[in-house]
């Protein structure tokens, strides 16, 4: 699962449509690679400018600062520099219209959580690109699958 937390001033992403467009662009990063769309969770977390500090200072209210934090669980980049560059390029392209082109300041980072510490509705997700995962993607929801092994919590 990619879990995205977007910390933003209340003056940005003010409409359901603006949030939907950004969430759809983020989701497409992963669905293009074969992951089920429902794996992608995007949370918008408004933070008053007075509660954000960069270098010990509040950012200018005239130039919003947006902080993106992505937790990757479904797949890992395994310290592969070329893959990391491709993923960060995809992220940059997806976020660009929503922040860069609006002149906002922004920062993004990605954490990788061990896949063994992840379940959905009590089900261990199937291996990446397996037939079971393809079925999850087709149905856009988790369903029982064979060979969950000892990892089922």
mmCIF file of the C-alpha atoms, coordinates in Angstrom:
data_MODEL
# 
_entry.id   MODEL 
# 
loop_
_atom_site.group_PDB 
_atom_site.id 
_atom_site.type_symbol 
_atom_site.label_atom_id 
_atom_site.label_alt_id 
_atom_site.label_comp_id 
_atom_site.label_asym_id 
_atom_site.label_entity_id 
_atom_site.label_seq_id 
_atom_site.pdbx_PDB_ins_code 
_atom_site.Cartn_x 
_atom_site.Cartn_y 
_atom_site.Cartn_z 
_atom_site.occupancy 
_atom_site.B_iso_or_equiv 
_atom_site.pdbx_formal_charge 
_atom_site.auth_seq_id 
_atom_site.auth_comp_id 
_atom_site.auth_asym_id 
_atom_site.auth_atom_id 
_atom_site.pdbx_PDB_model_num 
ATOM 1   C CA . UNK A 1 1   ? 0.000   0.000   0.000   1.00 0.00 ? 1   UNK A CA 1 
ATOM 2   C CA . UNK A 1 2   ? 1.168   3.470   -0.667  1.00 0.00 ? 2   UNK A CA 1 
ATOM 3   C CA . UNK A 1 3   ? -0.122  5.704   2.126   1.00 0.00 ? 3   UNK A CA 1 
ATOM 4   C CA . UNK A 1 4   ? 0.193   9.395   1.345   1.00 0.00 ? 4   UNK A CA 1 
ATOM 5   C CA . UNK A 1 5   ? -0.133  12.087  4.007   1.00 0.00 ? 5   UNK A CA 1 
ATOM 6   C CA . UNK A 1 6   ? -0.347  15.590  2.590   1.00 0.00 ? 6   UNK A CA 1 
ATOM 7   C CA . UNK A 1 7   ? 0.273   18.365  5.117   1.00 0.00 ? 7   UNK A CA 1 
ATOM 8   C CA . UNK A 1 8   ? -0.943  21.637  3.662   1.00 0.00 ? 8   UNK A CA 1 
ATOM 9   C CA . UNK A 1 9   ? -2.172  25.070  4.707   1.00 0.00 ? 9   UNK A CA 1 
ATOM 10  C CA . UNK A 1 10  ? -5.975  25.383  4.827   1.00 0.00 ? 10  UNK A CA 1 
ATOM 11  C CA . UNK A 1 11  ? -5.744  27.845  1.907   1.00 0.00 ? 11  UNK A CA 1 
ATOM 12  C CA . UNK A 1 12  ? -4.705  25.022  -0.470  1.00 0.00 ? 12  UNK A CA 1 
ATOM 13  C CA . UNK A 1 13  ? -6.662  22.013  -1.715  1.00 0.00 ? 13  UNK A CA 1 
ATOM 14  C CA . UNK A 1 14  ? -9.861  23.747  -0.632  1.00 0.00 ? 14  UNK A CA 1 
ATOM 15  C CA . UNK A 1 15  ? -12.340 21.891  -2.830  1.00 0.00 ? 15  UNK A CA 1 
ATOM 16  C CA . UNK A 1 16  ? -13.271 18.241  -3.165  1.00 0.00 ? 16  UNK A CA 1 
ATOM 17  C CA . UNK A 1 17  ? -12.394 18.513  -6.868  1.00 0.00 ? 17  UNK A CA 1 
ATOM 18  C CA . UNK A 1 18  ? -8.840  19.728  -6.184  1.00 0.00 ? 18  UNK A CA 1 
ATOM 19  C CA . UNK A 1 19  ? -8.300  16.875  -3.726  1.00 0.00 ? 19  UNK A CA 1 
ATOM 20  C CA . UNK A 1 20  ? -9.829  14.320  -6.098  1.00 0.00 ? 20  UNK A CA 1 
ATOM 21  C CA . UNK A 1 21  ? -7.567  15.394  -8.978  1.00 0.00 ? 21  UNK A CA 1 
ATOM 22  C CA . UNK A 1 22  ? -4.415  15.172  -6.868  1.00 0.00 ? 22  UNK A CA 1 
ATOM 23  C CA . UNK A 1 23  ? -5.455  11.822  -5.342  1.00 0.00 ? 23  UNK A CA 1 
ATOM 24  C CA . UNK A 1 24  ? -6.172  10.468  -8.839  1.00 0.00 ? 24  UNK A CA 1 
ATOM 25  C CA . UNK A 1 25  ? -2.768  11.603  -10.117 1.00 0.00 ? 25  UNK A CA 1 
ATOM 26  C CA . UNK A 1 26  ? -1.041  9.996   -7.128  1.00 0.00 ? 26  UNK A CA 1 
ATOM 27  C CA . UNK A 1 27  ? -3.035  6.773   -7.585  1.00 0.00 ? 27  UNK A CA 1 
ATOM 28  C CA . UNK A 1 28  ? -2.054  6.600   -11.254 1.00 0.00 ? 28  UNK A CA 1 
ATOM 29  C CA . UNK A 1 29  ? 1.630   6.407   -10.268 1.00 0.00 ? 29  UNK A CA 1 
ATOM 30  C CA . UNK A 1 30  ? 0.888   2.984   -8.819  1.00 0.00 ? 30  UNK A CA 1 
ATOM 31  C CA . UNK A 1 31  ? -1.879  1.625   -11.038 1.00 0.00 ? 31  UNK A CA 1 
ATOM 32  C CA . UNK A 1 32  ? 0.331   2.143   -14.115 1.00 0.00 ? 32  UNK A CA 1 
ATOM 33  C CA . UNK A 1 33  ? 2.700   -0.341  -12.466 1.00 0.00 ? 33  UNK A CA 1 
ATOM 34  C CA . UNK A 1 34  ? -0.045  -2.887  -11.872 1.00 0.00 ? 34  UNK A CA 1 
ATOM 35  C CA . UNK A 1 35  ? -1.019  -2.258  -8.255  1.00 0.00 ? 35  UNK A CA 1 
ATOM 36  C CA . UNK A 1 36  ? -4.693  -2.303  -7.308  1.00 0.00 ? 36  UNK A CA 1 
ATOM 37  C CA . UNK A 1 37  ? -6.127  1.212   -7.035  1.00 0.00 ? 37  UNK A CA 1 
ATOM 38  C CA . UNK A 1 38  ? -7.524  0.518   -3.563  1.00 0.00 ? 38  UNK A CA 1 
ATOM 39  C CA . UNK A 1 39  ? -3.985  0.044   -2.244  1.00 0.00 ? 39  UNK A CA 1 
ATOM 40  C CA . UNK A 1 40  ? -3.459  3.809   -2.563  1.00 0.00 ? 40  UNK A CA 1 
ATOM 41  C CA . UNK A 1 41  ? -4.660  5.871   0.400   1.00 0.00 ? 41  UNK A CA 1 
ATOM 42  C CA . UNK A 1 42  ? -4.323  9.666   0.321   1.00 0.00 ? 42  UNK A CA 1 
ATOM 43  C CA . UNK A 1 43  ? -4.996  11.791  3.413   1.00 0.00 ? 43  UNK A CA 1 
ATOM 44  C CA . UNK A 1 44  ? -5.213  15.589  3.238   1.00 0.00 ? 44  UNK A CA 1 
ATOM 45  C CA . UNK A 1 45  ? -4.178  17.090  6.563   1.00 0.00 ? 45  UNK A CA 1 
ATOM 46  C CA . UNK A 1 46  ? -4.677  20.857  6.822   1.00 0.00 ? 46  UNK A CA 1 
ATOM 47  C CA . UNK A 1 47  ? -2.103  22.524  9.070   1.00 0.00 ? 47  UNK A CA 1 
ATOM 48  C CA . UNK A 1 48  ? -2.358  26.220  9.918   1.00 0.00 ? 48  UNK A CA 1 
ATOM 49  C CA . UNK A 1 49  ? 0.667   28.182  8.712   1.00 0.00 ? 49  UNK A CA 1 
ATOM 50  C CA . UNK A 1 50  ? 1.273   29.215  12.333  1.00 0.00 ? 50  UNK A CA 1 
ATOM 51  C CA . UNK A 1 51  ? 1.814   25.526  13.184  1.00 0.00 ? 51  UNK A CA 1 
ATOM 52  C CA . UNK A 1 52  ? 4.436   24.880  10.490  1.00 0.00 ? 52  UNK A CA 1 
ATOM 53  C CA . UNK A 1 53  ? 8.065   25.879  10.929  1.00 0.00 ? 53  UNK A CA 1 
ATOM 54  C CA . UNK A 1 54  ? 10.841  25.579  8.370   1.00 0.00 ? 54  UNK A CA 1 
ATOM 55  C CA . UNK A 1 55  ? 14.267  26.402  9.711   1.00 0.00 ? 55  UNK A CA 1 
ATOM 56  C CA . UNK A 1 56  ? 12.607  27.727  12.855  1.00 0.00 ? 56  UNK A CA 1 
ATOM 57  C CA . UNK A 1 57  ? 10.403  30.175  10.916  1.00 0.00 ? 57  UNK A CA 1 
ATOM 58  C CA . UNK A 1 58  ? 6.824   30.133  9.727   1.00 0.00 ? 58  UNK A CA 1 
ATOM 59  C CA . UNK A 1 59  ? 6.589   29.999  5.934   1.00 0.00 ? 59  UNK A CA 1 
ATOM 60  C CA . UNK A 1 60  ? 5.248   33.051  4.143   1.00 0.00 ? 60  UNK A CA 1 
ATOM 61  C CA . UNK A 1 61  ? 1.450   32.960  3.846   1.00 0.00 ? 61  UNK A CA 1 
ATOM 62  C CA . UNK A 1 62  ? 1.983   34.255  0.291   1.00 0.00 ? 62  UNK A CA 1 
ATOM 63  C CA . UNK A 1 63  ? 3.849   31.079  -0.699  1.00 0.00 ? 63  UNK A CA 1 
ATOM 64  C CA . UNK A 1 64  ? 2.210   27.940  0.709   1.00 0.00 ? 64  UNK A CA 1 
ATOM 65  C CA . UNK A 1 65  ? 4.420   25.058  1.831   1.00 0.00 ? 65  UNK A CA 1 
ATOM 66  C CA . UNK A 1 66  ? 3.126   21.532  1.179   1.00 0.00 ? 66  UNK A CA 1 
ATOM 67  C CA . UNK A 1 67  ? 4.731   18.450  2.791   1.00 0.00 ? 67  UNK A CA 1 
ATOM 68  C CA . UNK A 1 68  ? 4.141   15.051  1.176   1.00 0.00 ? 68  UNK A CA 1 
ATOM 69  C CA . UNK A 1 69  ? 4.966   11.870  3.085   1.00 0.00 ? 69  UNK A CA 1 
ATOM 70  C CA . UNK A 1 70  ? 4.534   8.551   1.279   1.00 0.00 ? 70  UNK A CA 1 
ATOM 71  C CA . UNK A 1 71  ? 4.808   5.179   2.978   1.00 0.00 ? 71  UNK A CA 1 
ATOM 72  C CA . UNK A 1 72  ? 5.457   2.330   0.554   1.00 0.00 ? 72  UNK A CA 1 
ATOM 73  C CA . UNK A 1 73  ? 4.618   -1.180  1.664   1.00 0.00 ? 73  UNK A CA 1 
ATOM 74  C CA . UNK A 1 74  ? 3.445   -3.133  -1.401  1.00 0.00 ? 74  UNK A CA 1 
ATOM 75  C CA . UNK A 1 75  ? 6.732   -2.880  -3.301  1.00 0.00 ? 75  UNK A CA 1 
ATOM 76  C CA . UNK A 1 76  ? 10.222  -1.748  -2.404  1.00 0.00 ? 76  UNK A CA 1 
ATOM 77  C CA . UNK A 1 77  ? 12.987  -0.152  -4.411  1.00 0.00 ? 77  UNK A CA 1 
ATOM 78  C CA . UNK A 1 78  ? 15.760  -2.108  -2.666  1.00 0.00 ? 78  UNK A CA 1 
ATOM 79  C CA . UNK A 1 79  ? 18.223  0.802   -2.815  1.00 0.00 ? 79  UNK A CA 1 
ATOM 80  C CA . UNK A 1 80  ? 18.195  0.600   -6.625  1.00 0.00 ? 80  UNK A CA 1 
ATOM 81  C CA . UNK A 1 81  ? 19.265  4.106   -7.679  1.00 0.00 ? 81  UNK A CA 1 
ATOM 82  C CA . UNK A 1 82  ? 17.768  3.870   -11.189 1.00 0.00 ? 82  UNK A CA 1 
ATOM 83  C CA . UNK A 1 83  ? 14.393  2.683   -9.829  1.00 0.00 ? 83  UNK A CA 1 
ATOM 84  C CA . UNK A 1 84  ? 14.446  5.413   -7.186  1.00 0.00 ? 84  UNK A CA 1 
ATOM 85  C CA . UNK A 1 85  ? 15.039  8.040   -9.860  1.00 0.00 ? 85  UNK A CA 1 
ATOM 86  C CA . UNK A 1 86  ? 12.170  6.669   -11.981 1.00 0.00 ? 86  UNK A CA 1 
ATOM 87  C CA . UNK A 1 87  ? 9.785   6.653   -9.009  1.00 0.00 ? 87  UNK A CA 1 
ATOM 88  C CA . UNK A 1 88  ? 10.770  10.162  -7.927  1.00 0.00 ? 88  UNK A CA 1 
ATOM 89  C CA . UNK A 1 89  ? 10.365  11.324  -11.545 1.00 0.00 ? 89  UNK A CA 1 
ATOM 90  C CA . UNK A 1 90  ? 6.852   9.849   -11.605 1.00 0.00 ? 90  UNK A CA 1 
ATOM 91  C CA . UNK A 1 91  ? 6.053   11.525  -8.292  1.00 0.00 ? 91  UNK A CA 1 
ATOM 92  C CA . UNK A 1 92  ? 7.396   14.860  -9.538  1.00 0.00 ? 92  UNK A CA 1 
ATOM 93  C CA . UNK A 1 93  ? 5.293   14.605  -12.704 1.00 0.00 ? 93  UNK A CA 1 
ATOM 94  C CA . UNK A 1 94  ? 2.149   13.712  -10.734 1.00 0.00 ? 94  UNK A CA 1 
ATOM 95  C CA . UNK A 1 95  ? 2.567   16.486  -8.161  1.00 0.00 ? 95  UNK A CA 1 
ATOM 96  C CA . UNK A 1 96  ? 3.820   19.189  -10.536 1.00 0.00 ? 96  UNK A CA 1 
ATOM 97  C CA . UNK A 1 97  ? 0.463   20.511  -11.743 1.00 0.00 ? 97  UNK A CA 1 
ATOM 98  C CA . UNK A 1 98  ? -0.831  20.670  -8.167  1.00 0.00 ? 98  UNK A CA 1 
ATOM 99  C CA . UNK A 1 99  ? 2.087   22.404  -6.466  1.00 0.00 ? 99  UNK A CA 1 
ATOM 100 C CA . UNK A 1 100 ? 5.036   23.273  -8.696  1.00 0.00 ? 100 UNK A CA 1 
ATOM 101 C CA . UNK A 1 101 ? 2.944   24.955  -11.391 1.00 0.00 ? 101 UNK A CA 1 
ATOM 102 C CA . UNK A 1 102 ? 1.103   26.934  -8.700  1.00 0.00 ? 102 UNK A CA 1 
ATOM 103 C CA . UNK A 1 103 ? 4.357   28.302  -7.293  1.00 0.00 ? 103 UNK A CA 1 
ATOM 104 C CA . UNK A 1 104 ? 4.067   26.517  -3.957  1.00 0.00 ? 104 UNK A CA 1 
ATOM 105 C CA . UNK A 1 105 ? 7.066   25.380  -1.946  1.00 0.00 ? 105 UNK A CA 1 
ATOM 106 C CA . UNK A 1 106 ? 6.956   21.644  -1.415  1.00 0.00 ? 106 UNK A CA 1 
ATOM 107 C CA . UNK A 1 107 ? 8.865   18.665  -0.178  1.00 0.00 ? 107 UNK A CA 1 
ATOM 108 C CA . UNK A 1 108 ? 8.293   14.926  -0.551  1.00 0.00 ? 108 UNK A CA 1 
ATOM 109 C CA . UNK A 1 109 ? 9.854   11.834  0.948   1.00 0.00 ? 109 UNK A CA 1 
ATOM 110 C CA . UNK A 1 110 ? 9.130   8.131   0.733   1.00 0.00 ? 110 UNK A CA 1 
ATOM 111 C CA . UNK A 1 111 ? 9.518   5.594   3.536   1.00 0.00 ? 111 UNK A CA 1 
ATOM 112 C CA . UNK A 1 112 ? 9.495   1.846   2.940   1.00 0.00 ? 112 UNK A CA 1 
ATOM 113 C CA . UNK A 1 113 ? 7.742   -0.354  5.498   1.00 0.00 ? 113 UNK A CA 1 
ATOM 114 C CA . UNK A 1 114 ? 8.381   -4.125  5.532   1.00 0.00 ? 114 UNK A CA 1 
ATOM 115 C CA . UNK A 1 115 ? 5.643   -5.923  3.613   1.00 0.00 ? 115 UNK A CA 1 
ATOM 116 C CA . UNK A 1 116 ? 5.354   -8.532  6.378   1.00 0.00 ? 116 UNK A CA 1 
ATOM 117 C CA . UNK A 1 117 ? 3.838   -5.856  8.650   1.00 0.00 ? 117 UNK A CA 1 
ATOM 118 C CA . UNK A 1 118 ? 0.801   -5.253  6.398   1.00 0.00 ? 118 UNK A CA 1 
ATOM 119 C CA . UNK A 1 119 ? -2.696  -6.726  6.206   1.00 0.00 ? 119 UNK A CA 1 
ATOM 120 C CA . UNK A 1 120 ? -5.928  -5.485  4.614   1.00 0.00 ? 120 UNK A CA 1 
ATOM 121 C CA . UNK A 1 121 ? -9.189  -6.536  6.258   1.00 0.00 ? 121 UNK A CA 1 
ATOM 122 C CA . UNK A 1 122 ? -7.150  -9.205  8.042   1.00 0.00 ? 122 UNK A CA 1 
ATOM 123 C CA . UNK A 1 123 ? -5.834  -10.597 4.754   1.00 0.00 ? 123 UNK A CA 1 
ATOM 124 C CA . UNK A 1 124 ? -2.180  -10.796 3.836   1.00 0.00 ? 124 UNK A CA 1 
ATOM 125 C CA . UNK A 1 125 ? -1.863  -9.139  0.418   1.00 0.00 ? 125 UNK A CA 1 
ATOM 126 C CA . UNK A 1 126 ? -0.767  -11.455 -2.380  1.00 0.00 ? 126 UNK A CA 1 
ATOM 127 C CA . UNK A 1 127 ? 2.727   -11.219 -3.873  1.00 0.00 ? 127 UNK A CA 1 
ATOM 128 C CA . UNK A 1 128 ? 3.427   -8.373  -6.284  1.00 0.00 ? 128 UNK A CA 1 
ATOM 129 C CA . UNK A 1 129 ? 2.252   -9.099  -9.848  1.00 0.00 ? 129 UNK A CA 1 
ATOM 130 C CA . UNK A 1 130 ? 0.879   -12.513 -8.816  1.00 0.00 ? 130 UNK A CA 1 
ATOM 131 C CA . UNK A 1 131 ? -2.384  -13.810 -10.267 1.00 0.00 ? 131 UNK A CA 1 
ATOM 132 C CA . UNK A 1 132 ? -4.035  -13.188 -6.888  1.00 0.00 ? 132 UNK A CA 1 
ATOM 133 C CA . UNK A 1 133 ? -2.904  -9.552  -6.892  1.00 0.00 ? 133 UNK A CA 1 
ATOM 134 C CA . UNK A 1 134 ? -4.148  -9.143  -10.461 1.00 0.00 ? 134 UNK A CA 1 
ATOM 135 C CA . UNK A 1 135 ? -7.537  -10.404 -9.248  1.00 0.00 ? 135 UNK A CA 1 
ATOM 136 C CA . UNK A 1 136 ? -7.494  -7.883  -6.392  1.00 0.00 ? 136 UNK A CA 1 
ATOM 137 C CA . UNK A 1 137 ? -6.757  -5.156  -8.953  1.00 0.00 ? 137 UNK A CA 1 
ATOM 138 C CA . UNK A 1 138 ? -9.550  -6.360  -11.233 1.00 0.00 ? 138 UNK A CA 1 
ATOM 139 C CA . UNK A 1 139 ? -12.077 -6.434  -8.369  1.00 0.00 ? 139 UNK A CA 1 
ATOM 140 C CA . UNK A 1 140 ? -10.574 -3.313  -6.731  1.00 0.00 ? 140 UNK A CA 1 
ATOM 141 C CA . UNK A 1 141 ? -10.944 -4.911  -3.307  1.00 0.00 ? 141 UNK A CA 1 
ATOM 142 C CA . UNK A 1 142 ? -9.265  -7.584  -1.178  1.00 0.00 ? 142 UNK A CA 1 
ATOM 143 C CA . UNK A 1 143 ? -10.600 -11.142 -1.382  1.00 0.00 ? 143 UNK A CA 1 
ATOM 144 C CA . UNK A 1 144 ? -9.496  -14.458 0.088   1.00 0.00 ? 144 UNK A CA 1 
ATOM 145 C CA . UNK A 1 145 ? -6.705  -16.088 -1.872  1.00 0.00 ? 145 UNK A CA 1 
ATOM 146 C CA . UNK A 1 146 ? -4.693  -19.298 -1.652  1.00 0.00 ? 146 UNK A CA 1 
ATOM 147 C CA . UNK A 1 147 ? -1.297  -19.641 0.016   1.00 0.00 ? 147 UNK A CA 1 
ATOM 148 C CA . UNK A 1 148 ? -1.492  -16.873 2.570   1.00 0.00 ? 148 UNK A CA 1 
ATOM 149 C CA . UNK A 1 149 ? 0.954   -18.871 4.640   1.00 0.00 ? 149 UNK A CA 1 
ATOM 150 C CA . UNK A 1 150 ? 2.000   -18.147 8.210   1.00 0.00 ? 150 UNK A CA 1 
ATOM 151 C CA . UNK A 1 151 ? 1.942   -14.397 7.684   1.00 0.00 ? 151 UNK A CA 1 
ATOM 152 C CA . UNK A 1 152 ? -1.875  -14.182 8.044   1.00 0.00 ? 152 UNK A CA 1 
ATOM 153 C CA . UNK A 1 153 ? -2.403  -12.190 11.269  1.00 0.00 ? 153 UNK A CA 1 
# 
